[in-house]
Amino acid sequence: MLAQLIVSGLASGSLYAMMAIGLILVYKTTHILNFGYGDMTMFSTFIAYMLLTWYKLPFAVAFLGAIACGFLLGIIVDRGFLKMAKNAPITSLFIATLGIGMILEAVAGWVWGYDTKPFPYIIKGPPVLLGSVVIRRHDLLVFAIAAAIALLLFAMFKFTDIGIAMRATAQNKRAARLMGINVGQIATWSWAIGVGLGALAGVLIAPIVFLDLTRMILVMIKAVAAAVLGGFTSLPGAIVGGLLLGVMENLTIYMPAALAPLKTTFVFLLIIIVLAIRPQGLLGESVGRRV
Amino acid sequence: MLRLEGVSTYYGPIQALKEITLEVEEGAVVAVLGANGAGKTTLMNTISGLLHPRGGQITFEGRRIDRLPTERIVRLGIIQVPEGRQLFPDLTVAENLRMGAFVQRDHRGIKESLERVFAHFPVLMDRRGQLAGTLSGGEQQMLAIARALMARPRLLLLDEPSLGLSPILVRELFTILRTLNGEGTTMVLAEQNSHMALTIARYGYILETGRIGLAGKSEELRANKKVKQLYLGIRERSPMTPRGGGESGGA
């Protein structure tokens, strides 16, 4: 039973981690917290839904469609909205992302309707048995994709010019400009990849939580929680935070039945406790190190 | 090679550079001297395009550059070593150097630059896997210069490279700068250490609260009575007893 809960917790945890990485990526290079992330994820997932159920296209197409939509949304948000207001204070830009999210929500309601929709599983078939642990095929797919994404991102940040330039820009924007790095372009790339990761996670989580206008906001809040848990600036931290959060969430089943209505808030209590003990998060840099 | 004509730069309402006119010939080392706050860093950042002048113009090899963004100016070969090194502390030495060559696309050229840089700064070769933030102050300054060299500068802007270095390291630094200039790199050197700067510069400008107070060949500046007193710390026939040390103090 315990092993079972842990495995399925790890599956949803890796999706929180994926979303958390998208959030941190944008935050590190632009210092903007993307409050519209949940809605951007919802919108991209609806694109996949439309391609699947309206046009009866194969899953691969819907999948790529959602990611492309996220990628494009990221570029539009950065180039179209935020660049226009680039001299505004950073907190105003947070609110701008929230506003963009609400626009997307309105458009989505108008196009796709307000009711909750079931989202099909990508792969069907009986669950796989590993010893006494039953693993859904969907979870196996999630593990495989999450691992591939983690490796891909690691390789990008370690070995490619654009990846190292993203880290350089996050560490010292002025010095990055003096290297000839176009920091505006770096910001656009971060937005594109960040929102694209959200779209990917959205398509994978929608079969489990279903799809409507606001559900992805709850998923985003969990991604924020995972990011905070991991220290908010560290990508490995986001992975650890996400996985831990997913498992903890599943283990709340052991809470006394009387407390059951408080289950979803338990993880937030956990975060407050972690931050009280380790203000920098689990894998974060010690507070005050940055100049 | 580089010409500034009547350049004025502002921070909001405050004018930090007042009609600066300055010329740098190819192959020369030009010193920009002045006290803290005189405008040396503002001048460097205006040339690099981090700040845009409100008046006047800057030309590089006959081409106007004062409206260009920094990344375009870097591509023209004007590379700045900023004050306080400004390394990427959580990147390794090798990654910092790679970022220095960010605008270079020719892989063989990058490899050659790397070999040249390691020849000048062998210590960086030994430390290439180490995070830049963990280097000593002297090593960090070497890395800052090495990183700029990776961009194959045609004009190197050095902003206070000797700041915070021990006298021995300052001497070593100036030896390296002299070698680099001998290999054909043109330099603008902003320094509070006027004495050292004037030993390697051909020409010098003295900034005083945002304007050029004095300009001339290095020998002329060194012989100038006012320069001697204010910038070189030499008092001639002063009625006061000379205080030991000499170099202007202050943080």
Interface residues (C-beta under 8 A of the other chain):
Chain A: D161 I164 A165 R167 A168 Q171 N172 R174 A175 A176 R177 L178 M179 G180 I181 N182
Chain B: S48 L50 P69 T70 E71 V74 R75 I79 Q80 P82 Q86 L87 F88 P89 D90 L91 E95 R98 M99 G100 F102 V103 R147 A151
